[in-house]
Amino acid sequence: MTNHLPPRRGFSVRARLLSVTGLAVVASLLIWHNQVADLLDFDSAADKQPVVAGGPNGSPPPPVVPPSIPVKTPIRTPAGTPTKKPTLPRKTPTTEATISTRVDDKVKYSEESIEGLSPKLRARLQKAMKAAAADGVTIRINSGRRSAAKQARLFKEAIAKYGSVKAAMRWVLPPDKSQHVEGRAVDIAPQAAMVWLNTNGWKYGVCRTYDNEPWHFETRSAPGKKCPPRYSSSYAELG
């Protein structure tokens, strides 16, 4: 028997396999390490470049300005100004025939009262009305003082009715000639009052003026004196 043993080749093959395996593992680790480093490298040049959304030709877009919200300016109501429209008082409808306005003092009066008459005619007529009432006769005023506007309308209507100015003036005079506009004439009713005042009016200075108008009275004489002769019409008085 020989004492020399053949070399152990199995050991060297195993060592080589281990070496190769180790190198492969090391290479894999190096590759993995580099990949991880690339992923986690925050200091790279690419990361240091700011990210900007590109505008025209790569230029940065203009800054976005938020739209302004209009602010409504509150409307201030001056102190003391009423918030509600004031309610105007209702005016009582009147007619030209019953209400007139005095030019001198702007006082409204009823044409069917003694308020618009001249002081002389008013005072004398009041005494006559009181005396007539004592005799059981009521003197009612149909038309006392008239406005110039109403007198002009009546004169115009009379011209249309009677056909001429001359014929109309027998019954109605124009405003500048009418005693009614001045408050110095009065038309009365009813028939009994006309008769009484025609008979007794001279005592109070109230006289009938025209033959064709038994309702028309003026102050043509002093109280207690006989009334002067009557005119046939208002037109005759002007002639």
Backbone as CSV, one residue per row, in Angstrom:
resi,resn,N_x,N_y,N_z,CA_x,CA_y,CA_z,C_x,C_y,C_z
1,MET,0.825,-1.183,0.000,0.000,0.000,0.000,0.867,1.242,0.000
2,THR,0.415,2.257,-0.702,1.182,3.491,-0.713,0.557,4.481,0.241
3,ASN,1.413,5.321,0.807,0.910,6.349,1.765,0.477,7.641,1.072
4,HIS,0.735,7.828,-0.188,0.315,9.086,-0.901,-1.127,9.005,-1.336
5,LEU,-1.854,9.946,-0.818,-3.287,10.028,-1.175,-3.480,11.005,-2.338
6,PRO,-4.404,10.778,-3.201,-4.644,11.721,-4.301,-5.199,13.036,-3.780
7,PRO,-4.857,14.151,-4.448,-5.323,15.483,-3.984,-6.845,15.545,-3.961
8,ARG,-7.320,16.364,-2.991,-8.784,16.511,-2.804,-9.348,17.590,-3.765
9,ARG,-9.740,17.116,-4.890,-10.245,18.013,-5.913,-11.644,18.552,-5.541
10,GLY,-12.352,17.812,-4.772,-13.701,18.283,-4.400,-13.668,19.572,-3.644
11,PHE,-12.657,19.808,-2.855,-12.585,21.043,-2.075,-12.371,22.249,-2.954
12,SER,-11.459,22.081,-3.904,-11.167,23.229,-4.779,-12.358,23.571,-5.637
13,VAL,-13.102,22.630,-6.128,-14.295,22.912,-6.934,-15.352,23.633,-6.117
14,ARG,-15.482,23.208,-4.897,-16.464,23.857,-4.013,-16.065,25.288,-3.745
15,ALA,-14.777,25.484,-3.563,-14.314,26.846,-3.301,-14.561,27.726,-4.480
16,ARG,-14.317,27.209,-5.654,-14.562,28.013,-6.833,-16.037,28.372,-6.971
17,LEU,-16.880,27.398,-6.705,-18.310,27.672,-6.806,-18.743,28.762,-5.813
18,LEU,-18.209,28.643,-4.636,-18.533,29.662,-3.633,-18.044,31.032,-4.037
19,SER,-16.832,31.058,-4.623,-16.266,32.343,-5.046,-17.130,32.983,-6.138
20,VAL,-17.481,32.125,-7.109,-18.301,32.648,-8.207,-19.651,33.160,-7.682
21,THR,-20.224,32.342,-6.789,-21.516,32.745,-6.226,-21.408,34.041,-5.451
22,GLY,-20.308,34.171,-4.702,-20.086,35.377,-3.915,-19.933,36.596,-4.805
23,LEU,-19.184,36.418,-5.893,-18.997,37.540,-6.815,-20.333,37.970,-7.440
24,ALA,-21.115,36.950,-7.760,-22.420,37.294,-8.360,-23.308,38.053,-7.379
25,VAL,-23.237,37.592,-6.142,-24.036,38.278,-5.121,-23.564,39.703,-4.923
26,VAL,-22.221,39.857,-4.885,-21.653,41.204,-4.686,-22.024,42.116,-5.847
27,ALA,-21.929,41.546,-7.086,-22.281,42.360,-8.268,-23.751,42.776,-8.219
28,SER,-24.615,41.835,-7.819,-26.037,42.167,-7.716,-26.284,43.256,-6.693
29,LEU,-25.542,43.134,-5.575,-25.697,44.163,-4.544,-25.249,45.524,-5.039
30,LEU,-24.140,45.534,-5.786,-23.645,46.809,-6.309,-24.646,47.426,-7.279
31,ILE,-25.182,46.600,-8.150,-26.165,47.115,-9.122,-27.409,47.650,-8.395
32,TRP,-27.884,46.868,-7.425,-29.070,47.291,-6.661,-28.809,48.581,-5.908
33,HIS,-27.559,48.657,-5.354,-27.189,49.846,-4.606,-27.197,51.077,-5.488
34,ASN,-26.669,50.945,-6.691,-26.649,52.090,-7.611,-28.054,52.523,-8.024
35,GLN,-28.920,51.527,-8.243,-30.304,51.867,-8.625,-31.029,52.598,-7.507
36,VAL,-30.796,52.051,-6.262,-31.417,52.712,-5.108,-30.888,54.119,-4.932
37,ALA,-29.580,54.291,-5.153,-28.975,55.624,-5.014,-29.528,56.580,-6.039
38,ASP,-29.762,56.064,-7.274,-30.349,56.961,-8.294,-31.760,57.411,-7.913
39,LEU,-32.498,56.453,-7.326,-33.867,56.792,-6.958,-33.916,57.757,-5.786
40,LEU,-33.009,57.626,-4.844,-33.030,58.416,-3.613,-32.117,59.615,-3.643
41,ASP,-31.490,59.891,-4.768,-30.542,61.001,-4.822,-31.299,62.304,-5.043
42,PHE,-31.620,63.011,-3.944,-32.389,64.273,-4.023,-31.510,65.460,-4.391
43,ASP,-30.207,65.240,-4.406,-29.297,66.345,-4.706,-28.862,66.344,-6.156
44,SER,-29.561,65.588,-7.010,-29.171,65.535,-8.413,-29.473,66.853,-9.089
45,ALA,-28.843,67.073,-10.205,-29.018,68.348,-10.925,-30.434,68.525,-11.418
46,ALA,-31.070,67.393,-11.772,-32.433,67.496,-12.277,-33.385,67.981,-11.209
47,ASP,-33.108,67.488,-9.949,-34.005,67.908,-8.869,-33.776,69.351,-8.478
48,LYS,-32.609,69.869,-8.801,-32.339,71.250,-8.414,-32.972,72.247,-9.373
49,GLN,-33.470,71.802,-10.523,-34.125,72.693,-11.470,-35.582,72.884,-11.061
50,PRO,-36.067,74.131,-10.992,-37.483,74.345,-10.631,-38.385,73.823,-11.726
51,VAL,-39.497,73.267,-11.304,-40.481,72.746,-12.237,-41.475,73.864,-12.521
52,VAL,-41.521,74.335,-13.760,-42.393,75.434,-14.153,-43.208,74.994,-15.350
53,ALA,-44.521,75.270,-15.271,-45.366,74.937,-16.419,-45.005,75.855,-17.568
54,GLY,-44.738,75.305,-18.704,-44.257,76.073,-19.843,-45.327,76.936,-20.459
55,GLY,-44.983,78.195,-20.788,-45.867,79.085,-21.525,-45.475,79.085,-22.978
56,PRO,-45.809,80.115,-23.704,-45.398,80.191,-25.108,-43.898,80.239,-25.225
57,ASN,-43.328,79.378,-26.095,-41.882,79.275,-26.303,-41.144,78.947,-25.021
58,GLY,-41.774,78.205,-24.165,-41.109,77.789,-22.937,-41.086,78.849,-21.873
59,SER,-41.674,80.015,-22.125,-41.656,81.077,-21.120,-42.665,80.772,-20.028
60,PRO,-42.407,81.248,-18.830,-43.350,80.985,-17.733,-44.660,81.708,-17.964
61,PRO,-45.771,81.121,-17.574,-47.087,81.753,-17.775,-47.240,82.986,-16.906
62,PRO,-48.096,83.906,-17.308,-48.322,85.110,-16.472,-48.979,84.729,-15.163
63,PRO,-48.711,85.519,-14.153,-49.313,85.190,-12.840,-50.829,85.268,-12.897
64,VAL,-51.465,84.373,-12.225,-52.927,84.306,-12.185,-53.438,85.263,-11.119
65,VAL,-54.202,86.250,-11.547,-54.759,87.234,-10.605,-56.206,86.867,-10.330
66,PRO,-56.558,86.644,-9.092,-57.957,86.264,-8.788,-58.895,87.401,-9.154
67,PRO,-60.046,87.073,-9.737,-61.005,88.132,-10.125,-61.481,88.913,-8.918
68,SER,-61.572,90.228,-9.127,-62.022,91.071,-8.020,-63.528,90.971,-7.862
69,ILE,-63.977,90.957,-6.653,-65.411,90.859,-6.345,-65.943,92.269,-6.121
70,PRO,-66.907,92.697,-6.949,-67.430,94.066,-6.750,-68.100,94.221,-5.403
71,VAL,-67.802,95.325,-4.792,-68.368,95.606,-3.470,-69.481,96.625,-3.647
72,LYS,-70.658,96.285,-3.227,-71.808,97.186,-3.327,-71.748,98.234,-2.237
73,THR,-71.790,99.470,-2.670,-71.792,100.565,-1.705,-73.208,100.793,-1.192
74,PRO,-73.419,100.672,0.092,-74.788,100.849,0.601,-75.265,102.271,0.390
75,ILE,-76.521,102.406,-0.037,-77.129,103.726,-0.245,-77.651,104.231,1.095
76,ARG,-77.085,105.319,1.505,-77.476,105.869,2.806,-78.593,106.882,2.621
77,THR,-79.618,106.750,3.401,-80.738,107.696,3.369,-80.441,108.821,4.332
78,PRO,-80.470,110.068,3.867,-80.197,111.188,4.782,-81.124,111.158,5.977
79,ALA,-80.568,111.595,7.092,-81.362,111.604,8.322,-82.568,112.500,8.170
80,GLY,-83.691,112.021,8.634,-84.915,112.797,8.563,-85.709,112.620,7.296
81,THR,-85.148,111.857,6.306,-85.873,111.642,5.057,-86.907,110.546,5.251
82,PRO,-88.173,110.779,4.958,-89.187,109.719,5.149,-88.951,108.575,4.201
83,THR,-89.089,107.359,4.706,-88.887,106.176,3.881,-90.112,105.848,3.060
84,LYS,-91.252,106.304,3.472,-92.479,106.043,2.733,-92.967,107.331,2.090
85,LYS,-93.558,107.153,0.929,-94.123,108.295,0.232,-95.269,108.871,1.046
86,PRO,-95.182,110.189,1.351,-96.256,110.761,2.172,-97.593,110.695,1.461
87,THR,-98.595,110.429,2.223,-99.952,110.352,1.674,-100.552,111.737,1.611
88,LEU,-100.907,112.128,0.413,-101.493,113.450,0.243,-102.965,113.441,0.647
89,PRO,-103.408,114.501,1.307,-104.833,114.539,1.690,-105.717,114.594,0.464
90,ARG,-106.824,113.923,0.547,-107.768,113.920,-0.566,-108.468,115.259,-0.680
91,LYS,-108.560,115.704,-1.906,-109.266,116.956,-2.139,-110.720,116.674,-2.460
92,THR,-111.585,117.419,-1.782,-113.008,117.259,-2.034,-113.347,117.887,-3.372
93,PRO,-113.878,117.089,-4.293,-114.192,117.661,-5.607,-115.225,118.769,-5.501
94,THR,-114.975,119.848,-6.178,-115.893,120.974,-6.169,-116.210,121.353,-7.609
95,THR,-117.238,122.112,-7.765,-117.635,122.555,-9.090,-117.470,124.053,-9.188
96,GLU,-117.292,124.518,-10.386,-117.115,125.946,-10.612,-118.350,126.718,-10.207
97,ALA,-119.493,126.049,-10.217,-120.749,126.735,-9.938,-120.910,127.063,-8.462
98,THR,-120.232,126.338,-7.578,-120.465,126.545,-6.153,-119.256,127.080,-5.407
99,ILE,-118.042,126.887,-5.926,-116.844,127.319,-5.215,-116.054,128.273,-6.090
100,SER,-115.641,129.386,-5.518,-114.787,130.338,-6.210,-113.660,130.734,-5.280
101,THR,-112.658,131.436,-5.800,-111.541,131.890,-4.987,-111.398,133.392,-5.135
102,ARG,-111.346,134.078,-4.036,-111.204,135.524,-4.072,-109.790,135.881,-4.488
103,VAL,-109.665,136.841,-5.374,-108.350,137.216,-5.894,-107.553,137.982,-4.850
104,ASP,-108.243,138.764,-4.008,-107.535,139.639,-3.091,-106.880,138.893,-1.940
105,ASP,-107.608,137.970,-1.310,-107.063,137.293,-0.132,-106.993,135.778,-0.286
106,LYS,-107.308,135.221,-1.472,-107.202,133.793,-1.757,-108.064,132.929,-0.850
107,VAL,-109.118,133.506,-0.270,-110.002,132.740,0.601,-111.091,132.087,-0.234
108,LYS,-111.280,130.789,-0.045,-112.325,130.089,-0.782,-113.675,130.311,-0.093
109,TYR,-114.700,130.438,-0.916,-116.041,130.678,-0.382,-117.043,130.016,-1.304
110,SER,-118.249,129.860,-0.798,-119.330,129.287,-1.586,-120.066,130.401,-2.308
111,GLU,-120.332,130.171,-3.577,-121.065,131.155,-4.365,-122.503,131.301,-3.869
112,GLU,-122.976,130.315,-3.143,-124.351,130.345,-2.639,-124.435,130.876,-1.209
113,SER,-123.384,131.556,-0.770,-123.394,132.152,0.566,-123.119,133.647,0.461
114,ILE,-123.182,134.345,1.588,-122.924,135.791,1.600,-121.438,136.099,1.820
115,GLU,-120.594,135.055,1.984,-119.194,135.267,2.349,-118.408,136.023,1.286
116,GLY,-118.736,135.797,0.011,-117.974,136.464,-1.041,-118.462,137.840,-1.400
117,LEU,-119.540,138.275,-0.788,-120.119,139.575,-1.143,-119.302,140.723,-0.539
118,SER,-119.490,141.884,-1.105,-118.816,143.066,-0.554,-119.353,143.334,0.857
119,PRO,-118.577,143.962,1.717,-119.050,144.218,3.095,-120.371,144.978,3.148
120,LYS,-120.557,145.945,2.246,-121.803,146.727,2.248,-123.007,145.869,1.902
121,LEU,-122.907,145.123,0.805,-124.034,144.283,0.394,-124.279,143.165,1.406
122,ARG,-123.224,142.603,1.961,-123.398,141.531,2.934,-124.135,142.012,4.176
123,ALA,-123.753,143.144,4.715,-124.387,143.678,5.922,-125.852,144.036,5.677
124,ARG,-126.139,144.653,4.550,-127.522,145.042,4.253,-128.401,143.811,3.986
125,LEU,-127.861,142.853,3.280,-128.646,141.666,2.945,-128.935,140.831,4.192
126,GLN,-128.005,140.802,5.131,-128.240,140.060,6.371,-129.433,140.640,7.137
127,LYS,-129.521,141.955,7.181,-130.655,142.582,7.861,-131.965,142.290,7.133
128,ALA,-131.908,142.323,5.811,-133.115,142.029,5.035,-133.536,140.573,5.200
129,MET,-132.600,139.668,5.242,-132.918,138.236,5.396,-133.550,137.978,6.764
130,LYS,-133.047,138.673,7.781,-133.611,138.505,9.116,-135.052,139.025,9.179
131,ALA,-135.291,140.147,8.541,-136.656,140.716,8.519,-137.596,139.834,7.700
132,ALA,-137.110,139.282,6.594,-137.941,138.398,5.778,-138.290,137.132,6.538
133,ALA,-137.349,136.613,7.293,-137.621,135.404,8.083,-138.693,135.669,9.118
134,ALA,-138.698,136.878,9.684,-139.744,137.234,10.641,-141.108,137.268,9.973
135,ASP,-141.137,137.531,8.676,-142.402,137.520,7.918,-142.698,136.144,7.324
136,GLY,-141.888,135.171,7.663,-142.119,133.803,7.183,-141.576,133.535,5.790
137,VAL,-140.652,134.392,5.319,-140.080,134.233,3.972,-138.574,133.944,4.106
138,THR,-138.143,132.931,3.426,-136.716,132.581,3.434,-136.074,133.071,2.147
139,ILE,-135.027,133.893,2.302,-134.278,134.368,1.142,-133.071,133.450,0.940
140,ARG,-133.035,132.808,-0.192,-131.920,131.906,-0.508,-131.066,132.512,-1.615
141,ILE,-129.786,132.415,-1.484,-128.858,132.962,-2.479,-128.543,131.891,-3.514
142,ASN,-128.869,132.193,-4.747,-128.517,131.287,-5.843,-127.113,131.547,-6.367
143,SER,-126.751,132.804,-6.465,-125.424,133.159,-6.987,-125.012,134.509,-6.424
144,GLY,-123.912,134.492,-5.670,-123.376,135.730,-5.121,-122.147,136.152,-5.911
145,ARG,-121.013,136.064,-5.269,-119.771,136.428,-5.971,-119.323,135.274,-6.861
146,ARG,-118.948,135.610,-8.089,-118.476,134.622,-9.057,-117.021,134.896,-9.413
147,SER,-116.354,133.846,-9.819,-114.990,134.020,-10.323,-115.056,134.582,-11.730
148,ALA,-113.993,135.262,-12.146,-113.938,135.805,-13.498,-114.001,134.688,-14.536
149,ALA,-113.417,133.534,-14.198,-113.433,132.406,-15.135,-114.854,131.916,-15.375
150,LYS,-115.641,131.820,-14.303,-117.013,131.363,-14.487,-117.838,132.407,-15.244
151,GLN,-117.625,133.674,-14.926,-118.376,134.711,-15.624,-118.066,134.709,-17.124
152,ALA,-116.801,134.472,-17.468,-116.427,134.403,-18.881,-117.095,133.217,-19.559
153,ARG,-117.185,132.094,-18.850,-117.842,130.916,-19.426,-119.337,131.171,-19.626
154,LEU,-119.978,131.799,-18.641,-121.403,132.101,-18.773,-121.670,133.059,-19.935
155,PHE,-120.781,134.027,-20.105,-120.950,134.981,-21.202,-120.782,134.294,-22.564
156,LYS,-119.821,133.391,-22.642,-119.609,132.652,-23.888,-120.817,131.779,-24.217
157,GLU,-121.371,131.134,-23.210,-122.564,130.306,-23.415,-123.767,131.160,-23.837
158,ALA,-123.865,132.360,-23.296,-124.981,133.246,-23.655,-124.873,133.705,-25.109
159,ILE,-123.666,133.961,-25.576,-123.468,134.347,-26.979,-123.925,133.215,-27.893
160,ALA,-123.544,131.978,-27.529,-123.957,130.827,-28.341,-125.476,130.642,-28.292
161,LYS,-126.086,130.953,-27.158,-127.529,130.749,-27.002,-128.339,131.826,-27.727
162,TYR,-127.938,133.101,-27.598,-128.752,134.203,-28.130,-128.272,134.695,-29.500
163,GLY,-127.117,134.216,-29.933,-126.680,134.488,-31.303,-125.809,135.692,-31.522
164,SER,-125.652,136.571,-30.528,-124.787,137.741,-30.708,-124.335,138.253,-29.342
165,VAL,-123.287,139.091,-29.368,-122.780,139.668,-28.122,-123.815,140.607,-27.513
166,LYS,-124.452,141.414,-28.358,-125.457,142.375,-27.866,-126.625,141.663,-27.205
167,ALA,-127.108,140.620,-27.843,-128.236,139.876,-27.267,-127.823,139.167,-25.974
168,ALA,-126.602,138.652,-25.956,-126.132,137.951,-24.750,-126.004,138.914,-23.583
169,MET,-125.602,140.162,-23.839,-125.375,141.129,-22.769,-126.668,141.643,-22.136
170,ARG,-127.792,141.265,-22.692,-129.061,141.575,-22.030,-129.253,140.700,-20.785
171,TRP,-128.510,139.596,-20.739,-128.660,138.648,-19.637,-127.365,138.391,-18.863
172,VAL,-126.263,138.427,-19.551,-124.967,138.137,-18.910,-123.945,139.146,-19.408
173,LEU,-123.186,139.722,-18.502,-122.141,140.669,-18.867,-120.769,139.993,-18.843
174,PRO,-119.816,140.509,-19.594,-118.455,139.958,-19.548,-117.827,140.210,-18.172
175,PRO,-116.771,139.483,-17.842,-116.189,139.578,-16.486,-115.783,140.992,-16.077
176,ASP,-115.281,141.804,-17.003,-114.812,143.135,-16.638,-115.944,144.134,-16.389
177,LYS,-117.196,143.723,-16.650,-118.345,144.618,-16.441,-119.370,144.055,-15.453
178,SER,-119.174,142.829,-15.008,-120.158,142.175,-14.139,-119.966,142.578,-12.683
179,GLN,-121.071,142.933,-12.015,-121.043,143.237,-10.590,-120.889,141.969,-9.741
180,HIS,-121.228,140.812,-10.316,-121.063,139.548,-9.587,-119.580,139.257,-9.330
181,VAL,-118.720,139.577,-10.291,-117.278,139.327,-10.123,-116.717,140.192,-8.999
182,GLU,-117.292,141.358,-8.788,-116.843,142.257,-7.718,-117.521,141.965,-6.388
183,GLY,-118.502,141.068,-6.370,-119.221,140.768,-5.133,-120.227,141.823,-4.761
184,ARG,-120.681,142.627,-5.757,-121.630,143.706,-5.465,-123.020,143.433,-6.015
185,ALA,-123.287,142.154,-6.371,-124.614,141.762,-6.862,-124.936,140.368,-6.361
186,VAL,-126.259,140.099,-6.248,-126.683,138.798,-5.753,-127.967,138.383,-6.460
187,ASP,-128.052,137.092,-6.823,-129.273,136.519,-7.395,-129.917,135.658,-6.324
188,ILE,-131.209,135.891,-6.062,-131.875,135.199,-4.955,-133.004,134.307,-5.460
189,ALA,-133.507,133.465,-4.571,-134.655,132.572,-4.811,-135.257,132.277,-3.441
190,PRO,-136.494,131.781,-3.401,-137.421,131.445,-4.493,-138.230,132.679,-4.908
191,GLN,-139.334,132.425,-5.598,-140.160,133.511,-6.102,-140.685,134.396,-4.973
192,ALA,-141.070,133.793,-3.866,-141.592,134.574,-2.731,-140.531,135.519,-2.192
193,ALA,-139.284,135.087,-2.197,-138.201,135.944,-1.727,-137.983,137.117,-2.670
194,MET,-138.123,136.877,-3.976,-137.967,137.959,-4.954,-139.045,139.030,-4.736
195,VAL,-140.255,138.576,-4.515,-141.364,139.515,-4.312,-141.158,140.307,-3.032
196,TRP,-140.786,139.627,-1.969,-140.613,140.308,-0.679,-139.502,141.341,-0.756
197,LEU,-138.337,140.952,-1.325,-137.202,141.873,-1.362,-137.438,143.025,-2.340
198,ASN,-138.197,142.777,-3.408,-138.522,143.852,-4.344,-139.422,144.899,-3.674
199,THR,-140.240,144.426,-2.732,-141.161,145.337,-2.036,-140.493,146.020,-0.850
200,ASN,-139.652,145.284,-0.127,-139.108,145.810,1.126,-137.599,146.094,1.100
201,GLY,-136.949,145.770,0.007,-135.495,145.913,-0.030,-135.001,147.331,0.152
202,TRP,-135.759,148.342,-0.285,-135.346,149.736,-0.159,-135.086,150.143,1.294
203,LYS,-135.818,149.502,2.233,-135.630,149.810,3.649,-134.198,149.487,4.111
204,TYR,-133.565,148.543,3.424,-132.228,148.070,3.814,-131.164,148.447,2.777
205,GLY,-131.578,149.230,1.787,-130.623,149.668,0.773,-130.305,148.601,-0.246
206,VAL,-131.222,147.634,-0.454,-131.032,146.556,-1.437,-132.119,146.702,-2.491
207,CYS,-131.731,146.881,-3.747,-132.695,147.191,-4.802,-132.587,146.228,-5.978
208,ARG,-133.757,145.965,-6.576,-133.789,145.211,-7.828,-133.231,146.110,-8.936
209,THR,-132.402,145.545,-9.830,-131.682,146.370,-10.806,-132.307,146.350,-12.190
210,TYR,-132.769,145.172,-12.684,-133.235,145.048,-14.071,-134.691,144.566,-14.126
211,ASP,-135.402,145.051,-15.149,-136.786,144.603,-15.352,-136.854,143.128,-15.749
212,ASN,-135.904,142.678,-16.546,-135.961,141.300,-17.047,-135.329,140.279,-16.102
213,GLU,-134.809,140.738,-14.945,-134.202,139.815,-13.980,-134.756,140.109,-12.588
214,PRO,-135.878,139.514,-12.231,-136.473,139.786,-10.913,-135.663,139.204,-9.750
215,TRP,-134.648,138.444,-10.043,-133.817,137.805,-9.008,-132.522,138.583,-8.706
216,HIS,-132.215,139.604,-9.489,-130.920,140.301,-9.395,-131.058,141.574,-8.553
217,PHE,-130.231,141.664,-7.463,-130.303,142.815,-6.548,-128.896,143.362,-6.286
218,GLU,-128.848,144.702,-6.094,-127.597,145.397,-5.778,-127.877,146.483,-4.732
219,THR,-126.828,147.105,-4.249,-126.986,148.220,-3.295,-127.000,149.528,-4.081
220,ARG,-128.197,149.946,-4.506,-128.299,151.106,-5.401,-128.788,152.374,-4.694
221,SER,-129.128,152.259,-3.438,-129.557,153.461,-2.698,-129.182,153.285,-1.230
222,ALA,-129.270,154.342,-0.494,-129.014,154.282,0.938,-130.203,153.632,1.637
223,PRO,-130.001,152.949,2.748,-131.118,152.322,3.466,-132.177,153.374,3.839
224,GLY,-133.459,153.039,3.582,-134.566,153.920,3.904,-134.966,154.823,2.761
225,LYS,-134.215,154.853,1.676,-134.570,155.683,0.520,-135.097,154.796,-0.596
226,LYS,-136.008,155.373,-1.373,-136.601,154.607,-2.452,-135.535,154.224,-3.481
227,CYS,-135.709,153.063,-4.035,-134.758,152.590,-5.047,-134.924,153.388,-6.331
228,PRO,-133.859,153.607,-7.092,-133.953,154.316,-8.379,-134.655,153.461,-9.420
229,PRO,-135.091,154.067,-10.529,-135.760,153.278,-11.568,-134.864,152.148,-12.073
230,ARG,-135.499,151.069,-12.451,-134.753,149.916,-12.942,-134.380,150.091,-14.416
231,TYR,-133.328,149.385,-14.809,-132.962,149.305,-16.208,-133.757,148.170,-16.854
232,SER,-133.959,148.282,-18.160,-134.669,147.200,-18.842,-133.863,145.919,-18.900
233,SER,-132.541,146.066,-18.934,-131.637,144.896,-18.971,-130.228,145.357,-18.606
234,SER,-129.338,144.440,-18.461,-127.953,144.799,-18.152,-127.294,145.534,-19.305
235,TYR,-127.686,145.220,-20.519,-127.106,145.906,-21.677,-127.544,147.366,-21.687
236,ALA,-128.793,147.637,-21.278,-129.294,149.010,-21.223,-128.535,149.816,-20.195
237,GLU,-128.082,149.205,-19.126,-127.316,149.922,-18.107,-125.991,150.399,-18.687
238,LEU,-125.398,149.593,-19.577,-124.124,149.970,-20.165,-124.268,151.084,-21.202
239,GLY,-125.469,151.165,-21.835,-125.676,152.150,-22.907,-125.824,153.530,-22.360
